[in-house]
Amino acid sequence: MDRILVRPSGPLSGDVKINGAKNSALKLMAACTLAQGTYLLKEVPDITDVQSMAELLRSMGLTVRNLETNQIEIVNPGDITPEAPYEQVEKMRASIVVLGPLVSTYGKARVALPGGDDFGPRPIDMHLKGLEALGVRFSSEHGYIEAEAERLTGSRVVLDFPSVGATENIMMAAVRARGETIIENAAREPEIADLAAFLNRMGAKVLGAGSSTVTIQGVDNLVAVEHTVIPDRIEVATYLSAVGIAGGEINLLGARADHMDMLCQKLGEMGMRISSDSTGLWAMASKGLQSVDLATLPYPGLATDYKPFLVAMLSVADVVGIVTENLFSGRFRYVDELIRMGAEIRTEGHHAVIRGVPKLSGAPVRAHDIRAGAALVTAALKAEGETEIRDPHHIDRGYEDLVGKLKSLGADIDRVN
């Protein structure tokens, strides 16, 4: 069984290249089911979630192959099987986004109910209600969702919550629908705008992506294109957390400050210095962190994916910080692992109260999901002795060589069997 071993590290320094966003690349790959042809996606991270999506596409009859570093070619032969089997879908929740493009293109789809990270239930009701508004009929049996529609018809869809996945699923379905679709209370994340740019390049007519109202005018024909994935803002947050905890000065090549304004503001309040330049982001932490209060909110608020890193930073900050989780229940499960390392954290419902300590203590801990696992790695940079992070395969789902990149910055870290 693989383990990541981390020992206390001095100040970090150097450059680290930021990969394309996992949460964008997976949806762009799903969108390749919309039209026949050869697609080229650039800056795709070499992670297991991308490999899982590639396997899912291959199971439908598409061809997926790696070209140069971080480039993949996807060939859609036109006559594919609109089914996402359980063996593939159980590996990641993002698989559900093939539902919209499949039923829109082929008039039917059969998709297993999704799996994914272990941090509480995330129902897909909004996906189904939105697609039903476009004319899709659903049934469910044996753990599969069966979808049918002769041709989708544009409609006004009002989401109960600005769900990223639901917004993406409805967008991809609506590009082939008859007439106009308006999504109200749409998610505003940069990944939504990236998907819209990809769809528009294919010939779709999507307006307003990145705002709370997205308008899609259905078209008859789409074509295969090439596209460069936006940088991964969650990966950026990971290395910002690492330098905040360990101290030092780093350059994050390719990072975009405009995708993470609220996070940069909060880290500035904690004592870090962050600025953008022509190559990406520069960050420095030269003294101890200050505690702040924070709450997760839909974009442009603080993403829930940032929270494990902020909790890790608050664990070694001065005084007391309060963190409120407004998006997902059960996403404090990694707190017990930080407590094993000596953190002083008390959770109650959606809130966590963190009293910072000067240093943590190395201990065996377990990665429960992608971001929690990476946050344990960053916390271990300021833990006396050796920290052993088990189940690093969760981290592999979202990071390309996290250990190697941290080592290049000066971290004392290894991965062993």
C-alpha positions in Angstrom: 0.0 0.0 0.0 1.4 3.4 -1.0 2.0 6.0 1.6 3.2 9.6 1.6 5.8 10.4 4.2 6.3 14.1 5.2 8.8 15.6 7.6 8.9 19.2 8.8 10.2 21.5 6.1 11.9 24.8 6.1 10.8 27.7 3.9 9.7 26.6 0.4 11.1 28.3 -2.7 11.1 28.0 -6.4 8.6 27.7 -9.3 5.8 25.2 -9.8 3.7 24.8 -13.0 0.0 24.7 -12.5 -1.9 22.0 -14.5 -5.2 22.4 -16.2 -8.3 22.2 -14.0 -9.6 18.7 -13.2 -13.1 20.1 -12.8 -13.0 21.6 -16.3 -11.1 18.8 -18.1 -13.6 16.1 -17.1 -16.6 18.1 -18.4 -14.8 19.0 -21.7 -14.2 15.3 -22.2 -17.9 14.6 -21.6 -18.8 17.3 -24.1 -16.9 15.4 -26.8 -19.9 13.0 -27.0 -21.9 15.8 -28.6 -20.4 15.7 -32.1 -18.5 13.4 -34.5 -14.9 14.2 -35.2 -11.4 14.5 -33.6 -10.9 16.7 -30.6 -7.6 17.9 -29.1 -7.5 19.0 -25.5 -4.4 20.7 -24.1 -3.2 21.1 -20.5 -5.1 18.1 -19.4 -3.8 16.9 -16.0 -2.4 13.4 -15.8 -4.6 12.2 -13.0 -6.7 9.1 -12.3 -10.0 11.0 -12.6 -9.0 11.9 -16.2 -8.0 8.3 -16.8 -11.4 7.2 -15.4 -13.2 9.5 -17.8 -11.1 8.3 -20.7 -12.1 4.7 -19.8 -15.8 5.8 -19.7 -15.6 7.3 -23.1 -13.8 4.3 -24.5 -16.6 2.1 -23.1 -19.1 4.1 -25.2 -17.0 3.6 -28.4 -14.9 6.8 -28.5 -11.1 6.6 -28.9 -8.9 8.4 -26.4 -5.2 8.6 -26.6 -2.4 10.6 -25.0 -0.3 12.7 -27.3 2.4 15.1 -26.0 2.6 15.9 -22.3 -0.8 16.9 -21.0 -2.5 16.6 -24.4 -5.2 14.1 -25.3 -6.9 13.3 -28.6 -10.5 12.1 -28.5 -12.1 10.7 -31.6 -15.9 10.4 -31.7 -16.9 8.0 -34.5 -20.5 9.3 -34.5 -22.3 6.1 -33.7 -21.5 5.5 -30.0 -23.3 3.6 -27.3 -25.1 6.1 -25.0 -24.5 4.2 -21.8 -22.3 4.9 -18.8 -21.7 1.6 -17.0 -21.5 1.3 -13.2 -17.9 0.0 -13.3 -16.8 3.4 -14.7 -19.3 5.8 -13.1 -18.7 4.5 -9.5 -15.2 5.9 -9.7 -16.2 9.6 -9.8 -19.3 11.7 -9.4 -18.4 13.9 -12.4 -19.5 11.0 -14.7 -23.1 12.1 -14.4 -22.5 15.0 -16.8 -22.5 12.6 -19.7 -26.3 12.3 -19.2 -27.2 15.6 -20.8 -25.1 15.5 -23.9 -26.0 11.8 -24.5 -29.8 12.2 -24.3 -29.6 15.4 -26.3 -27.6 13.8 -29.1 -28.9 10.3 -29.3 -32.4 10.6 -27.8 -31.6 8.2 -25.0 -29.1 7.5 -22.4 -28.5 4.9 -19.7 -26.2 6.1 -16.8 -25.4 4.5 -13.6 -25.9 6.5 -10.4 -22.6 8.2 -9.5 -20.0 7.5 -6.9 -17.1 9.9 -6.0 -15.8 11.5 -2.8 -16.8 10.4 0.6 -18.0 13.7 2.2 -21.8 13.4 2.4 -24.7 13.1 0.0 -24.9 15.3 -3.1 -28.2 14.4 -4.9 -28.6 14.8 -8.6 -32.3 16.0 -8.4 -31.5 19.4 -10.0 -29.8 17.7 -12.9 -32.9 15.6 -13.6 -35.4 18.4 -13.0 -33.5 20.7 -15.4 -33.4 18.0 -18.1 -37.1 17.2 -17.5 -37.9 20.8 -18.3 -36.2 20.3 -21.7 -38.4 17.3 -22.4 -36.4 14.3 -21.1 -38.4 11.4 -19.5 -36.7 9.5 -16.8 -37.1 6.1 -15.2 -34.8 4.2 -12.8 -34.1 0.6 -12.3 -31.2 -1.6 -11.1 -29.1 1.4 -10.1 -29.3 3.0 -13.5 -31.0 6.2 -14.8 -32.8 5.6 -18.1 -33.4 8.8 -20.1 -35.4 9.3 -23.3 -36.4 12.2 -25.5 -37.3 12.5 -29.2 -35.8 16.0 -29.4 -35.2 18.4 -26.5 -37.1 21.7 -26.5 -35.7 24.9 -25.0 -37.2 26.0 -21.7 -36.6 28.3 -18.7 -34.9 26.4 -15.9 -34.6 27.9 -12.4 -32.1 26.0 -10.2 -32.8 25.7 -6.5 -29.1 26.2 -5.9 -26.3 27.3 -8.2 -25.1 23.7 -8.8 -22.0 23.4 -11.0 -22.8 19.9 -12.3 -26.5 20.7 -13.0 -25.6 23.9 -14.8 -23.1 22.0 -17.0 -25.4 19.1 -17.7 -28.3 21.4 -18.7 -25.9 23.5 -20.8 -24.6 20.5 -22.8 -28.2 19.2 -23.3 -29.5 22.6 -24.4 -27.0 23.3 -27.1 -28.8 20.8 -29.4 -32.4 21.6 -28.1 -35.0 23.3 -30.3 -35.3 26.9 -29.4 -33.9 28.9 -26.5 -33.0 27.7 -23.0 -32.5 30.0 -20.1 -30.8 28.8 -16.9 -31.6 31.0 -13.9 -29.5 30.9 -10.7 -26.8 29.2 -12.7 -23.4 28.4 -11.2 -20.8 31.0 -12.0 -17.5 29.1 -11.6 -14.7 29.7 -14.1 -15.1 26.1 -15.2 -18.6 26.9 -16.4 -17.2 29.7 -18.6 -14.5 27.3 -19.9 -17.1 24.7 -20.9 -19.2 27.5 -22.6 -16.1 28.6 -24.6 -15.5 25.0 -25.7 -19.2 24.6 -26.8 -19.2 27.9 -28.6 -16.0 26.9 -30.5 -17.9 23.8 -31.5 -20.7 26.0 -33.0 -23.0 26.3 -30.0 -24.6 29.6 -29.0 -24.1 30.0 -25.2 -24.3 33.5 -23.6 -23.8 34.7 -20.1 -21.6 31.8 -18.8 -20.0 33.0 -15.6 -23.1 35.0 -14.6 -26.2 33.8 -12.8 -28.2 33.7 -16.1 -27.0 31.6 -19.0 -28.9 31.6 -22.3 -28.4 28.8 -24.9 -29.8 29.0 -28.4 -30.1 25.5 -29.8 -28.3 24.6 -33.0 -28.5 21.7 -35.4 -24.8 21.1 -36.1 -21.7 21.0 -33.9 -18.1 20.2 -34.9 -15.0 18.8 -33.1 -12.4 21.4 -32.0 -9.3 21.8 -30.0 -9.2 23.6 -26.7 -6.8 24.5 -23.8 -8.1 23.8 -20.3 -8.0 26.7 -17.8 -5.5 26.4 -14.9 -6.6 24.5 -11.8 -7.5 27.1 -9.0 -7.7 24.3 -6.4 -4.2 23.2 -7.2 -3.1 26.8 -6.8 -4.8 26.9 -3.4 -2.9 23.7 -2.4 0.5 25.3 -3.0 -0.6 28.6 -1.4 -1.5 26.6 1.7 1.9 24.8 1.6 3.9 28.0 1.5 1.6 29.6 4.1 2.3 26.8 6.5 5.9 26.1 5.8 6.9 29.7 4.9 8.9 30.8 1.9 8.4 32.4 -1.5 7.1 30.6 -4.6 5.9 31.3 -8.1 2.8 29.5 -9.4 3.2 29.4 -13.2 0.0 29.8 -15.1 -2.2 30.5 -12.1 -4.9 33.1 -12.5 -5.7 35.5 -9.7 -9.0 36.5 -11.3 -10.3 33.0 -10.7 -9.7 33.2 -6.9 -10.1 36.7 -5.7 -11.8 35.8 -2.4 -9.2 33.2 -1.5 -6.3 35.7 -2.1 -8.1 38.2 0.0 -8.5 35.8 2.9 -4.9 34.7 2.7 -3.8 38.3 2.7 -5.8 38.8 5.9 -3.9 35.8 7.3 -0.6 37.5 6.6 0.5 36.2 3.3 1.6 38.4 0.4 0.2 37.4 -3.0 0.4 39.2 -6.3 -0.1 38.4 -10.0 2.5 38.9 -12.8 2.9 37.9 -16.4 3.8 34.3 -15.5 1.1 33.6 -12.9 1.1 34.2 -9.2 3.8 35.1 -6.7 3.3 34.2 -3.0 5.3 34.7 0.1 4.8 33.9 3.8 7.5 35.4 6.0 5.9 35.2 9.4 3.3 33.4 11.4 -0.3 33.2 10.1 -3.1 35.1 11.7 -6.5 33.5 12.3 -9.6 34.6 10.4 -13.3 33.6 10.3 -14.5 32.3 7.0 -17.5 30.6 5.3 -17.9 28.6 2.1 -20.2 30.0 -0.5 -21.0 29.4 -4.2 -18.6 31.2 -6.5 -17.4 33.9 -6.3 -17.4 33.1 -2.6 -14.9 30.7 -1.0 -15.1 27.3 -2.6 -15.7 24.3 -0.4 -12.7 22.7 -2.0 -10.5 25.4 -0.5 -11.7 24.7 3.0 -9.5 21.8 4.0 -6.4 23.9 3.2 -7.7 26.8 5.1 -8.5 24.6 8.1 -4.9 23.2 7.9 -3.5 26.7 7.9 -5.7 27.9 10.8 -4.5 24.8 12.8 -1.1 26.5 13.0 -2.2 30.2 13.0 -2.4 32.6 16.0 -5.5 32.7 18.2 -8.9 31.2 17.1 -10.7 31.0 13.7 -14.2 29.8 13.0 -15.0 28.0 9.7 -18.6 27.6 8.5 -19.5 25.0 5.8 -22.6 26.2 3.9 -22.5 23.8 0.9 -22.0 20.1 1.8 -22.8 18.2 5.0 -20.1 15.9 6.3 -17.1 17.7 4.9 -15.3 18.0 8.3 -14.5 14.3 8.3 -10.8 15.0 7.9 -10.7 17.1 11.1 -10.2 13.9 13.1 -7.0 13.3 11.2 -5.7 16.8 12.0 -6.6 16.3 15.6 -4.5 13.1 15.6 -1.7 15.5 14.5 -2.3 17.7 17.6 -4.6 20.3 16.1 -7.2 21.8 18.5 -10.4 21.8 16.5 -14.0 21.5 17.7 -16.8 20.8 15.2 -20.5 21.3 15.7 -22.8 20.9 12.8 -21.7 23.1 9.9 -19.1 24.9 12.1 -15.5 24.3 13.1 -13.7 26.3 15.8 -9.9 26.1 15.3 -7.4 27.2 18.0 -4.0 27.5 16.4 -1.0 25.7 17.9 2.7 26.5 17.3 3.4 23.2 15.7 1.6 19.9 14.9 2.9 16.5 15.6 3.6 13.8 13.0 1.2 10.9 13.1 -0.3 8.2 10.8 -3.4 9.7 9.1 -5.7 8.8 6.3 -6.8 10.7 3.2 -10.6 10.5 2.9 -10.9 12.4 -0.3 -8.9 14.4 -2.8 -8.6 17.8 -1.1 -8.6 16.5 2.5 -5.7 14.2 1.6 -3.7 17.1 0.0 -4.5 19.3 3.0 -3.0 16.7 5.3 0.2 16.8 3.2 0.4 20.6 3.6 -0.3 20.4 7.3 2.5 17.9 7.8 5.0 20.4 6.5 4.8 22.0 10.0 4.5 18.8 12.1 7.4 17.6 14.3 8.6 14.1 13.4 7.2 12.1 10.5 3.6 12.2 9.2 2.4 9.2 7.2 -0.6 9.8 4.9 -2.3 6.6 3.9 -4.6 6.0 0.9 -2.9 8.5 -1.3 -4.8 7.1 -4.3 -7.5 9.7 -3.4 -4.9 12.4 -3.9 -3.9 10.9 -7.3 -7.5 11.5 -8.5 -6.9 15.3 -8.5 -3.1 15.9 -8.5 -0.4 15.3 -11.0 2.7 14.4 -9.0 1.9 16.5 -5.8 4.9 14.8 -4.0 7.3 15.6 -6.8 6.2 19.3 -7.1 6.5 19.9 -3.3 9.9 18.2 -3.3 11.1 20.5 -6.0 10.1 23.5 -3.8 12.2 22.1 -0.9 9.7 20.0 1.0 11.0 16.9 2.8 8.5 14.5 1.3 8.6 11.0 -0.3 6.1 8.4 -1.6 6.8 4.8 -0.7 5.3 1.4 -0.9 
